[in-house]
Amino acid sequence: MASPVMTDEKFVSTPAAHVHENPLLGSLRSAYQSVWDRRDALGLPNPGSFDNISREFSRDVSLSNFMFTGLRAEWSKPFSNSPIFHLSHQLSMGAQAISPYTFSALYGTSKVFLQGTRESDGSLSARSNYRWHDSFITKTNAQIAPGNAMLSLENDYTGKDFTASLKAMNPSIIDGGVKGIWMASYLQSVTPSLALGLEMVWQRVAMNSSPEAMIQYGAKYKGQDWIASLQMQAEGPQGTGLSSTYWRKLTDKVSVGADLNLQFAPGLGGQAGLLGSGLQKEGSASAAAKYEFRASTYRAQFDSKGKLSVLLEKTILPAVRITFAGEMDHLKQQTKVGVAVSVEAMSEDLMEQAEKGAISAPSPPL
């Protein structure tokens, strides 16, 4: 029976009191609390997001995100470190994928991160991140280019031992239905070393086309000085895919890594393939290494397609950095070279404050 509550000298039974005294709900609440207490006692770490499941290899030793061609010069001017406010100008020659001139502005606090970029061909991009609290961040990315536009909305929740994300690209409901690309991912630590997760993707390009969906599973294992990851894409429009990475810290200055990618797709003739060829199989593998000197960083990578890539970053002065990139494709008999110079024009006041540690730069919600 619900506990009474006195109001104007009368006893009234409240729904909240009934819920608290319900034996079934009380048992469920106790079981739920017991599970969470045991979960907290394990001390499981946060595994990061599903998108960054192979982050150690892709962002540390792999050259896929670092290579460039042609000549490039970048000048940046920090006006403040707290809050962060930077302006930069970039000039480029000989690279088809990069605009000849790019202007960028950046502003960041512990809660807000804003970045805007304008290119000489008229392209405009804007990026905005907002941290609602320590565990929840909303990210917005918009790009406008001649004949093309893109909008991305993302929400990331970081728990003690898991990360959940919900992302939408070019979402729309104004054409009588739902369009765009919708992605939901979840990565959970199950032991101090092992994390398991999945990502679901649903997309529809236009209302007169059928929607497509696929699911991807992932696992990440962290050893004492090495990390391995495995991702498997279930059968979808592009077939079945398998991707694995391995990263290892050999010394304080040397890191190595390798990755393997396999793709299985139905043949052009349907289930049996073209002339009974069955599945079309494609694969690639690469190995990379990174060595950090006192004032420079050297990266090298070689893949199964006969491509050798190297990248050298050299700090000449505290505010001047030179980057050399080279790529040699042995199968196609082609070579590519890139040279970049970056100058950071920091004022004397900011430089003195940074050296003395008088100003601690905030950590923007990236």
N, C-alpha and C positions, 0 to 999 in steps of 0.2 A: 504494500500500500504506500502511496506517495506521502512524503512527510508534509505536514501542514505548515503554512506560513501565515503569521498574524498580520492582517491589514485592516485598520480601522476596527480593531477589537473583534475581527472575524478571522476564522481559519480558512485559508484558501490553498488548495493543492496545485502546485506548479508543475508544468511539463518537465522542467529541468530536474526537479527533485525526483520525479518518476523515473527519469533516465538513469540517475545516479543509483537508485535503489533497485533497478531491474537486475535480477541475478544473472540472466543470460548476457546482457550487455556488459555487466561487470566482469564476467569471466572472459569475454572477448577482449575487453580493455586490458585486463591483467596479462593475458597471453600476448597481446600486441606489445605491451610495455616490456615483458620479459624477453621477447625476441630482440627488441631494440637495445636493451641493456646488454645482452650477450653480444650483439653486433658491435656496440661501442667498445666492449671489453677486448675485442679482437685487435683494435687499433689499426684497422685497414687504412691505407693511404688513398688519397684521391688519384685515380689513374689518368687524369686528363680527359680531353674530349675524344670522341670517336674519329673526328676529322684529323686529329694529330696523333693517331695511334702509332704511326711510323715517324714521328717527329724527329727523333734522335738521328735517324739516317738521312731523312730528306732535308733537314735544316742545318745539319752539322757537317756532314762529309760529302753528301751528294752535290753535284754541280748543276743539277737540273734548274735550280732557281737562281743561279749565280752567273751563268754564261751570257755573254753578249758579244756583239760584233761592231766594228766601226770605231769611231772616235767619240768620246763623250767627256764633257766637262761640266762639273757641278759646283755651284757656289751657294753656300748656305749661311744664314745670318741668324744666330740666336739672340733674341731681344730680352728674354727672361727665362729663368729656370724654375721659378715657382710663382705663378703657374708657367708651364712650358709654352713658349711662343716662338716659333721658328718660321722663317721665310727662305725659300730656295729657288734658284734658277738653274736650269739644265739645258745644255746645248748638245746636239748629237748629229753626227755625220756618218753615212754609210750603213745605217741600220734601217731596214724597211719597216720593222715592227714598232719603231720608236719615233715619235714626232721630233722634228728638228729643234723645237723649243718647248719647254715645259716650265710652268710656274706653279709653285706649290706653297701652301700656307698650312701651318699646323698649330693647334692649341690643345693643351691638355692639363687637366687637374686630376685629383684622386677620384672624381666622379664622372667627369666628362672628357671625351676625346673627340676632337673635330679636325678634319683634314679636307682640304679642297685643292683640286688640281685643274689647271687650264692649259690646253695644248694649242700649238699654233694652227692646227688643222680645224680648230673649232670644237674639239672634244672637251667635255666638262665632266668631272667626276667629283663626288662628295661622299665623305664617310663620316659617320657619327656613331659613337658608342656612349651609352649612359649606364652607370652602375647604380641600380636602385638600392642595393645593399651589398654586403660582401659576397653573397652567393648568387646574385641574379644580375645579369647584364643584358641589355638590349642593344643590338647592332643593326645599323642601317647603312646601306651602300647604294648609291644611285650613279648611273653613268649615262651621259647623253653624247652621242656621236652622230655625224652626218648619216642619216638613214637608219639609225639604230638607237635603241634605248633599253636600259636595264635597271630594275629595282629589286633589291634584296633586303629582306627583313629576317632577323635572326634573334632568338632568345636562348640564352645559355644559363642553366642552373647548375651550380657547383656545390655538391654535397660533401660530407666528410669522406665518403668512400665511393662516390659515383658522380657522373656528369651527364646531364640530360640536355638535349638541344632540339629546338624546333625552328626550321628555316623555310622560307618561301621566296621563290624567285619569279618575278613578273606575275604576281598573283592578281586575279581579276574575277569579279562576279557580276559584271555589268552586262554581259552578253547572254544572259539567261542561263548561266551555269558557271561552274568553277573551272578556271584555267590556270596554267602556270605549272611550276615545279614545286612540290611540297616534300620536305624531308624531315624525318624525325629520327633521332639517334639516342642511344643510351649505352654507357660504358660503366661497368660495375666491377670493383675489386672483390674477388672471392677469396683470395689469400693475400698475404703481404707481398707476394711476387706475381700472382696471376690475376689478370683482369679479362673479363668477357663482355662482349657487347654486340649490338646489331644496329643497322641503319635501314630504314624503310623509305622508299622513294615512290612518289606518285606524280605523274605528269600528264598534261593534256595541252597540246600546242594550240588547237583551235576547237571550236564547238562541233565542227563537222568531222572531226577525227576521233578515233577511239582512245580512251585513256590507257596509259601503260603504267605498270607497277613492277617493282623489283625489290628484293631484300638482300642485304649484305651482312655477313657475320664477321666478327673480328675477335682476335685474341692477342694479348700482349703479356709477355713474361719478362720479368726483370731479375737478372742475376746480380752478383756482387759488383761486377764491372762490365756487364754486357746486357743488352736488351734485344729481344726478338719479337717480331709481330707477324701475324698471319691474318689475311683477309680473304674471304671467299664470297663471290657474288653468285647468288642463286640464279637459275636459268631465267633469262629475261629477253628483251629485244636484241641485246648484243650477245646472247649466249651465256656461257658460264665462265667466270674468271677467277683466278687464284693469284694472290700477290703476297709475297713474304719478304721481310727485311731482317737484317742482322747488323747490330752495331756494337762495337767493343772499344773500351778505353784502355789502350795498351799502357800508356804512361800519362803523366800530367800534360804532356805536349803532343801526344800522338793518339789519333783516333782512326779506326778503320770501320768499313761497313760493306755490305753486299745486299743486293736485292734480286728477286726472281719474279717474273710476271708471266703467267700462262693464260691464254684465251682459247676457249672452245666454242665454236659457233657452227650451226647446221650448214651443210653444203648448199650450194646454189640450187640444187635439184630437190630440196625438201629434206625429209628425214633420211633418205638414203643418200642424199648428196648428188652432185653432178657425176653421172656415169658410175654411180655406186661408190663415190668417194667418201661418203659418210661425213664425219665432222671435219671442219676446217680448224687446224691447230696452228696457233701462233705463240711465240714465246720470246722473251728477251731477258738478259741477265747483265748485271754490271757490278763492278767492284770499285770502291773509292777509298781514299785515304786523306787525312788532314794532319799537317804538321805545323805547330805554332812556334815561331821563333820569338825573340824578344820584341822585335818591332815589325814583324811581318807574319803572314799566314800563307801557307802553301797547300793547295788542294789538287788532287789528280784523280781521274776516273777513266776506266776502260770498260767498254760494254761488248756484248756478244755480236754486235753489228759491225765491229771493226773500228769503232770510233774512240779516239784517245783525246781527252780534254784535260787541260791544266788551267789553274787560276792562281795568280800570285798577287797578294795585297801587301803593299809596303808603305809604312808610315815614315815619311821623310822628316817631317816636323810635327809637333803636336797638333797642328791644324791642317796639315797637308797629307793626303794619302793618294798613292798611285796604284792602279789595278791593271794587271795584264791578263788577258784571257786568250787562250789558243785552243783550237780544235782541229784535229786531223782525222778525216774519214778515209780509211785505207781502202774500203771497197769501192767508193765513188771517186777516189782520187781527188778529194777536195780538201781545202784548208780554209779556216776562218780565224781572224785575229781581231782582238778588241783591246783598246787602251783607254783608260779613264783616269781623270784627275779630279779629286774632290778637295775643296778648300772650305774650311769652316772659319768664318770671320767673327770670332768671339771678341767682345769688347774686353778691355783690360780689367774693368770692374768685375765683370762676370768671371773672368779667368782667375782673378785673385780670390773671389768668393768660393769658386769651385776648388781651388787648391787648399784653402783654409778649411773647407767643409762647412762654411757658414750657411750655405743654402742646401737643403736636401731636396732634390727634385721629386715631385710627386710621382706616384705609380698610376698612369692612366689605365682605364679599363680596356685593354687591348684584347 
